[in-house]
Amino acid sequence: MNKEYKPTLAQLRTFVTVAENRHFGTAAAKLGISQPSLSQALVALETGLGIKLIERSTRKVIVTPAGAALLPYAQATLEAAETFVARSRGAHGVLNGPLVIGMIPTVAPYLLPSLLRLCREHFPELEPRIVEETTPVLLDQLRDGLIDLAVVATASERSGLTSRMLYDENFVVALPSHHALAGRDDLSLEELRELDLLLLDDGHCLRDQVIELCHLAQVSTNEITESVSRVSSLTTIVQLVAAGFGATLLPEDAVAAEGVRPGVAIARFAPTVSAERQVRLTYRASSTRVEEFETFGTLITQAHEDTLAAAGTINAGATA
């Protein structure tokens, strides 16, 4: 290796992205460059270091032992560079400048009005950028450094990521307004058996959470997965509910937007029934911006509380 050689951040980012994805096409797409440009950057890095980092074949990409040993240092270097830039933006206080926030589709449209208002009030120099995607996509983007943090409703088991709980969110049942269960506030899980439940498409964590509740209620999976296929929006499902095609479970933050549609009624579970999900803030374990993320997490929790208060749903089950 040439003693004067210093790899660029772009070269290190190329190596890290290829090593993490094990596919040149995928890595090039994530970096927004062509495959020839990606290959040139990787070759330049390997030539400068005098070692082989990646083995290429027509079928797969293999990280060499030397590449595997150096990968954590490359990742740490990129993280340090991102932290340097972030700290420079926030030199006069936390939460300044761009912050790329990933959110799942069953949180984003319902929480964002309150959250963005709080951001403007408390951190006017913050520039939030929202990426709405399903949980698996957000966790991939988080790992690849394309987003800074993610608001999801599952605990991540992926290495290199950590999370903290923000709040518990109750589920409610959305039904056609003429349904016998409409307006109830004492439902049991077993009463889910009486419903033709409509679900979101694969990839949405809400789908998995509803199926888990149905398993607890001993509702057959076949009964709840064949009702509707390829539906990717809660709004679409609620429109089907309004048309009398079935019922669905909504996170409570969605009630103010979705539960007031003509033809739709809401029913709630009894206070003793555990029917909820945990909304969590997830970020890279190696990040040095944990303090900023914790501060942002308090805003998200406050936005959730404000959303419920505005809809008049806080403690509604206990006071109805």
C-alpha positions as CSV (number, residue, x, y, z in Angstrom):
1,M,0.0,0.0,0.0
2,N,1.2,3.5,-0.9
3,K,1.9,5.2,2.5
4,E,0.5,8.4,1.1
5,Y,-2.8,6.9,0.0
6,K,-5.9,8.1,1.8
7,P,-9.2,6.6,0.8
8,T,-12.1,9.0,0.1
9,L,-15.4,8.8,2.0
10,A,-17.1,8.0,-1.4
11,Q,-14.8,5.0,-1.8
12,L,-15.4,3.8,1.7
13,R,-19.1,4.2,1.3
14,T,-18.9,2.1,-1.9
15,F,-17.1,-0.7,-0.1
16,V,-19.5,-0.6,2.8
17,T,-22.6,-0.6,0.7
18,V,-21.4,-3.5,-1.5
19,A,-20.3,-5.5,1.5
20,E,-23.6,-5.0,3.3
21,N,-25.8,-5.8,0.3
22,R,-23.6,-8.5,-1.4
23,H,-24.9,-7.3,-4.8
24,F,-23.4,-4.7,-7.1
25,G,-26.7,-3.7,-8.7
26,T,-28.4,-3.1,-5.4
27,A,-25.4,-1.2,-4.0
28,A,-25.3,1.0,-7.1
29,A,-29.0,1.8,-6.9
30,K,-28.7,2.7,-3.2
31,L,-25.8,5.0,-3.9
32,G,-27.5,6.5,-6.9
33,I,-24.6,5.8,-9.2
34,S,-24.0,3.4,-12.2
35,Q,-22.5,0.0,-11.7
36,P,-19.3,1.0,-13.7
37,S,-18.8,4.0,-11.4
38,L,-19.3,1.8,-8.4
39,S,-16.8,-0.8,-9.7
40,Q,-14.3,1.9,-10.5
41,A,-14.5,3.4,-6.9
42,L,-14.0,-0.1,-5.4
43,V,-11.1,-0.9,-7.7
44,A,-9.5,2.4,-6.8
45,L,-9.9,1.6,-3.1
46,E,-8.4,-1.8,-3.4
47,T,-5.5,-0.6,-5.6
48,G,-4.7,2.1,-3.1
49,L,-4.8,-0.3,-0.2
50,G,-3.0,-3.0,-2.1
51,I,-5.5,-5.7,-0.9
52,K,-8.6,-7.4,-2.2
53,L,-11.8,-6.4,-0.3
54,I,-14.4,-8.0,-2.5
55,E,-14.4,-11.1,-4.6
56,R,-16.6,-10.9,-7.7
57,S,-18.2,-13.7,-9.6
58,T,-21.1,-14.0,-12.0
59,R,-23.4,-15.3,-9.3
60,K,-22.5,-13.7,-6.0
61,V,-20.4,-11.2,-4.2
62,I,-18.0,-12.4,-1.4
63,V,-16.3,-10.2,1.2
64,T,-12.7,-11.4,1.6
65,P,-11.3,-12.1,5.1
66,A,-9.4,-8.8,4.8
67,G,-12.5,-7.0,3.8
68,A,-14.5,-8.4,6.7
69,A,-11.8,-7.3,9.1
70,L,-11.8,-3.8,7.7
71,L,-15.5,-3.4,7.3
72,P,-16.3,-2.3,10.9
73,Y,-13.6,0.4,10.6
74,A,-15.0,1.7,7.3
75,Q,-18.5,1.8,8.9
76,A,-17.2,3.7,11.9
77,T,-15.4,6.2,9.7
78,L,-18.6,6.9,7.7
79,E,-20.6,7.2,11.0
80,A,-18.0,9.6,12.4
81,A,-18.1,11.8,9.2
82,E,-21.9,12.0,9.4
83,T,-21.7,12.9,13.1
84,F,-19.1,15.6,12.3
85,V,-21.5,17.2,9.8
86,A,-24.4,16.8,12.1
87,R,-22.6,18.4,15.1
88,S,-21.4,21.3,12.9
89,R,-25.1,22.0,12.1
90,G,-26.0,21.7,15.7
91,A,-23.1,23.6,17.2
92,H,-25.4,26.1,18.8
93,G,-28.0,23.5,20.0
94,V,-29.5,20.1,19.3
95,L,-31.8,19.3,16.5
96,N,-30.7,21.8,13.9
97,G,-30.5,21.2,10.1
98,P,-31.7,18.2,8.2
99,L,-32.9,15.1,10.0
100,V,-34.2,12.2,7.8
101,I,-37.0,10.4,9.6
102,G,-38.4,7.1,8.4
103,M,-42.0,6.3,9.4
104,I,-44.3,3.4,8.7
105,P,-47.5,4.1,6.8
106,T,-49.7,3.3,9.8
107,V,-48.0,6.1,11.8
108,A,-46.9,8.8,9.4
109,P,-50.2,10.3,8.2
110,Y,-51.8,10.4,11.7
111,L,-48.8,11.6,13.7
112,L,-47.1,14.0,11.4
113,P,-49.6,17.0,11.7
114,S,-48.9,17.2,15.5
115,L,-45.2,16.2,15.2
116,L,-44.3,18.8,12.6
117,R,-46.1,21.5,14.5
118,L,-44.1,20.6,17.6
119,C,-40.9,20.7,15.6
120,R,-41.6,24.2,14.4
121,E,-42.4,25.4,17.9
122,H,-39.5,23.8,19.7
123,F,-36.8,23.5,17.1
124,P,-37.4,26.0,14.3
125,E,-34.0,25.4,12.7
126,L,-34.7,21.6,12.4
127,E,-35.3,20.5,8.8
128,P,-37.3,17.2,9.1
129,R,-37.4,15.1,6.0
130,I,-39.9,12.2,6.0
131,V,-39.5,8.8,4.3
132,E,-42.6,6.7,4.5
133,E,-42.0,3.0,4.0
134,T,-42.7,-0.4,5.5
135,T,-40.6,-1.6,8.4
136,P,-38.2,-3.9,6.5
137,V,-37.4,-1.2,4.0
138,L,-36.9,1.4,6.7
139,L,-34.5,-0.9,8.6
140,D,-32.5,-1.5,5.5
141,Q,-32.3,2.2,4.8
142,L,-31.3,2.8,8.4
143,R,-28.6,0.3,8.3
144,D,-27.3,1.7,5.0
145,G,-27.2,5.3,6.4
146,L,-30.0,6.6,4.1
147,I,-32.1,7.7,7.0
148,D,-31.1,8.9,10.5
149,L,-33.8,7.2,12.5
150,A,-37.0,5.2,12.1
151,V,-40.4,5.2,13.8
152,V,-41.7,1.6,13.7
153,A,-44.0,-0.6,15.7
154,T,-41.8,-3.6,16.2
155,A,-38.5,-4.1,18.1
156,S,-35.7,-4.6,15.6
157,E,-33.6,-7.7,16.0
158,R,-31.1,-6.6,13.4
159,S,-27.5,-6.3,14.4
160,G,-26.2,-2.8,14.6
161,L,-29.6,-1.2,15.4
162,T,-31.0,-0.3,18.7
163,S,-34.4,1.1,19.7
164,R,-36.4,2.6,22.6
165,M,-40.1,2.5,23.2
166,L,-42.0,5.7,22.7
167,Y,-45.5,4.8,23.6
168,D,-48.1,2.0,23.7
169,E,-51.0,2.5,21.2
170,N,-54.3,0.8,21.6
171,F,-56.2,-0.9,18.8
172,V,-59.8,-0.1,18.0
173,V,-62.2,-1.9,15.7
174,A,-63.6,-0.1,12.7
175,L,-67.0,-1.5,11.6
176,P,-69.9,-0.6,9.3
177,S,-72.1,1.9,11.1
178,H,-75.0,-0.6,11.2
179,H,-73.0,-3.4,12.7
180,A,-74.2,-4.9,16.0
181,L,-70.9,-4.2,17.7
182,A,-70.7,-0.5,16.7
183,G,-70.1,1.9,19.6
184,R,-69.3,-0.8,22.1
185,D,-66.4,-0.1,24.6
186,D,-66.2,-3.5,26.2
187,L,-65.2,-5.9,23.4
188,S,-63.3,-9.1,24.1
189,L,-60.8,-10.6,21.7
190,E,-63.1,-13.5,21.2
191,E,-65.6,-11.2,19.5
192,L,-63.2,-10.8,16.7
193,R,-64.4,-14.2,15.5
194,E,-67.7,-12.6,14.5
195,L,-66.0,-10.2,12.1
196,D,-64.8,-10.5,8.5
197,L,-61.5,-8.8,9.1
198,L,-59.7,-6.9,6.3
199,L,-55.9,-6.8,6.5
200,L,-53.1,-4.7,4.9
201,D,-50.8,-6.4,2.4
202,D,-47.7,-8.4,3.4
203,G,-44.8,-6.3,4.6
204,H,-46.9,-4.1,6.9
205,C,-46.2,-4.8,10.6
206,L,-49.8,-3.9,11.4
207,R,-50.9,-6.9,9.4
208,D,-48.7,-9.2,11.6
209,Q,-49.9,-7.6,14.8
210,V,-53.6,-8.1,13.9
211,I,-52.9,-11.7,12.9
212,E,-51.3,-12.2,16.3
213,L,-54.3,-10.8,18.1
214,C,-56.5,-13.1,16.0
215,H,-54.5,-16.1,17.0
216,L,-55.0,-15.2,20.6
217,A,-58.7,-15.0,19.9
218,Q,-58.4,-18.4,18.0
219,V,-59.6,-16.9,14.7
220,S,-58.4,-19.0,11.8
221,T,-55.7,-17.4,9.7
222,N,-57.5,-18.5,6.5
223,E,-60.5,-16.5,7.6
224,I,-58.7,-13.3,7.8
225,T,-56.1,-13.4,5.0
226,E,-58.3,-14.2,2.1
227,S,-60.8,-11.3,2.5
228,V,-58.8,-8.7,0.6
229,S,-55.5,-8.9,-1.2
230,R,-52.9,-6.4,-2.2
231,V,-54.3,-3.5,-0.1
232,S,-51.5,-1.2,1.1
233,S,-53.4,1.6,2.7
234,L,-55.5,1.9,5.9
235,T,-57.6,4.5,4.1
236,T,-58.5,2.0,1.4
237,I,-59.4,-0.6,3.9
238,V,-61.6,1.8,5.8
239,Q,-63.4,2.7,2.6
240,L,-64.1,-1.0,2.2
241,V,-65.4,-1.1,5.7
242,A,-67.7,1.8,5.0
243,A,-69.0,-0.1,1.9
244,G,-69.9,-3.0,4.1
245,F,-67.2,-5.4,3.0
246,G,-65.9,-6.2,6.5
247,A,-64.2,-4.7,9.6
248,T,-60.6,-3.9,10.5
249,L,-58.4,-3.0,13.4
250,L,-57.0,0.6,13.6
251,P,-54.3,2.1,15.7
252,E,-55.8,4.7,18.0
253,D,-54.0,7.6,16.4
254,A,-55.8,6.8,13.1
255,V,-59.3,7.2,14.7
256,A,-59.6,11.0,14.2
257,A,-58.8,10.6,10.4
258,E,-60.3,7.3,9.5
259,G,-63.0,6.7,12.1
260,V,-65.1,9.7,11.2
261,R,-65.8,8.6,7.6
262,P,-69.5,8.2,6.7
263,G,-70.6,4.7,7.1
264,V,-67.9,3.8,9.7
265,A,-68.3,3.2,13.4
266,I,-65.7,2.5,16.1
267,A,-65.8,-0.1,18.9
268,R,-63.3,-0.4,21.6
269,F,-61.9,-3.3,23.6
270,A,-62.6,-3.6,27.4
271,P,-60.0,-1.8,29.5
272,T,-58.8,-5.2,30.8
273,V,-58.1,-6.5,27.3
274,S,-54.5,-6.1,26.0
275,A,-54.9,-5.1,22.4
276,E,-52.1,-2.7,21.6
277,R,-48.8,-2.2,19.9
278,Q,-45.5,-0.5,20.9
279,V,-44.3,2.3,18.8
280,R,-40.5,2.5,18.9
281,L,-37.7,4.8,17.8
282,T,-34.9,2.9,16.1
283,Y,-31.5,4.1,15.1
284,R,-27.9,2.8,14.5
285,A,-26.3,1.6,17.7
286,S,-23.0,3.2,16.6
287,S,-24.6,6.7,16.3
288,T,-23.2,9.4,18.5
289,R,-26.4,11.4,18.2
290,V,-28.3,9.4,20.8
291,E,-29.0,12.5,22.9
292,E,-30.5,14.3,19.9
293,F,-32.6,11.2,19.0
294,E,-33.8,11.0,22.6
295,T,-34.9,14.6,22.4
296,F,-36.7,13.9,19.2
297,G,-38.3,10.9,20.7
298,T,-40.0,13.1,23.4
299,L,-41.5,15.1,20.6
300,I,-43.0,12.0,19.0
301,T,-44.5,10.9,22.3
302,Q,-46.0,14.3,22.8
303,A,-47.4,14.3,19.2
304,H,-49.1,11.0,20.0
305,E,-50.7,12.4,23.1
306,D,-51.7,15.6,21.3
307,T,-53.3,13.5,18.5
308,L,-55.4,11.5,21.0
309,A,-56.4,14.7,22.9
310,A,-57.4,16.5,19.7
311,A,-59.6,13.5,18.8
312,G,-61.1,13.3,22.3
313,T,-60.0,9.7,22.6
314,I,-57.8,9.8,25.7
315,N,-59.3,7.5,28.3
316,A,-62.4,7.3,26.1
317,G,-62.9,3.6,26.9
318,A,-63.0,4.4,30.6
319,T,-65.4,7.4,30.3
320,A,-67.8,6.3,27.6
